[in-house]
Amino acid sequence: MRRTWGWCPCSFLLLSLFGLEAVPLNTGKDKEEIPQENLQGPPQNVDTGLHYDRYLREVIDFLEEDQHFREKLHNTNMDDIKQGKLAKELDFVSHHVRTRLDELKRQEVNRLRMLIKAKQDQEGGGEMTVDHQLLLKQFEHLNHMNPHTFEVEDLDRLIKSATNDLENFDKERHEEFKRYEMMKEHERREHLKMLDEEERRKEEQHYEEMRKKHADHPKVNHPGSQDQLKEVWEEADGLDPEDFDPKTFFSLHDTNGDGYLDEQELESLFTKELEKIYDPTNEEDDMVEMEEERLRMREHVMNEVDTNKDRLVSLQEFLVATKKREFLEPDSWETLEQNQAYTDDEMREFEERLAREENDLNQKAAELQMQRNELERQQVQLNARKMEIQQAVEYMEKLKTQKEEPVTAFEVGESTPAGPLGQNQPVPAGY
C-alpha cells in the first residue's frame, strides 16, 4: 500500500526535478568536498505515482536544455514557482524546445484520449452513463482545449497539479490504511462467527495474547527528538553520543548532498525505533502497520520542523528545531496500538457498507444465474428445433430420392396401368 519515492514529493519534486544544483555543506570536521555523485539529481527511474509521471519528467528534461529557463529557475523561490511566475518564463525559451514541448503535449493528449476510450469500452461503452467530470479531471495537468501547442498555461497547470496531487498523498494514505485496518478487523469478526463457542473462546484468547505481546516492547523515542537522534548517532553512525553535533548529524544523513533532508532521508532515521516494535518473523507484528508507523513519524517531524511547509528540512530549520523544548524534553510517543486508526462509528459504517455491497453482489449473482438458466433453456429449445429441422430436411431428401427412382416391375396385387375398356384390371384372388 505504501508509495515510495527516491526523492521527496511536492515542492522538492519541482526543485530537484528541475535540476537545481546541490549545495555542499561544510560540516566543520574537515573541508573535504562532497563526492561528485552526491551532486547529481534524483534518480531518473523513480516513479512519483502520478498518472502523468512520464509526461512531467519529459517536460522537465526538455526545459532543462534551455539555458535561459535554467538561470531563471535558480533565481526563483518556491512561492514564485507555485504562483506561476516561473511558468511565464516559457515565452522566452528557445524555439526548438517549444517545438519539442508541442509534440510532447500532442502525444500526452492522444494518450489520455486512448486511455479514456479504453476505459469507456471496458465499462460498457454507450450503455452506461459517462462521468464527464471524472474524465476531464485526467486533463487537469494540461489545457486539453488546445491540444496542439504547449503554452504558459500548460506549464502552470503541470506545476500546480503535481504539487496538489503529491500533497494529497498523505491524506489518501491515511484513508487507505484505515480501510486496511477495518477490513482486517471485519475479517477477524467474520471468522469468529464460523466457530463454535469453545473455538471462539480460544481464538479470542490467542488474539489478546498476540495484542499484548506486540505492545510489550522497549520505549520508543519521540521522533526527531534529541534522544532519538542520539540513538541513531551512536548505533547507526557509530559515534560517541557525548559528541553529538546537530550540524554534523545533518550532513551525515543528507545522503544526496543537496542541502536538505527530504522525506525519504527522514524516514530512514526511524529504522531503529521501528525495530523496537516490529519483527517480520513475529506473528503479532504487521509489516503494513510498520510502514504506517514510519510514515506517521516522518509526518510528525515534518509538521514540527518544516516551518516553510515545502516538505523539506533545511539545515537552518533543523538547527532551529534542535533548540526547542520539544527536541530537548519531548512528550512520550504514542504508537499505533495506542491510537486506533478508526472509530467505532466508522467501523459500523464500514461493515454496513460491506453488507450492502455483499447484498448487491449476491443480487447481481442471482440475476446472472437466472439469465444463465434462461439462456440454457433457450439453448435446449434451439437444439430441439434444430433437430426437428434436420429431421424434416432428411425426410424431404428421402422423398426426393424415392421420386427419382425408375419403376421396373409391379408387385403381385398392385394396380397396373389401366388399359382400354378396363383391360388388364387386377383379377381378384380365387378366380
Secondary structure, DSSP 8 states (H G I E B T S, - for coil): -----SS--THHHHHHHTT--------SS------GGGGS-S-TT---S-TTHHHHHHHHHHHHT-HHHHHHHHT--HHHHHTTTTGGGGGGS-HHHHHHHHHHHHHHHHHHHHHHHHHHHHTTGGGS---HHHHHHTTTTS-TTS-S---HHHHHHHHHHHHHHHHTHHHHHHHHHHHHHHHHHHHHHHHHHTS-HHHHHHHHHHHHHHHHHHH-------TTSHHHHHHHHHHTS---GGG--HHHHHHHH-TT-SSEE-HHHHHGGGHHHHHHH--TT-TT--HHHHHHHHHHHHHHHHHHH-TT-SS-EEHHHHHHHTTSHHHHS------GGGS-SS-HHHHHHHHHHHHHHHHHHHHHHHHHHHHHHHHHHHHHHHHHHHHHHHHHHHHHHHHHHHHHS------TTS-----GGGTT----TT-
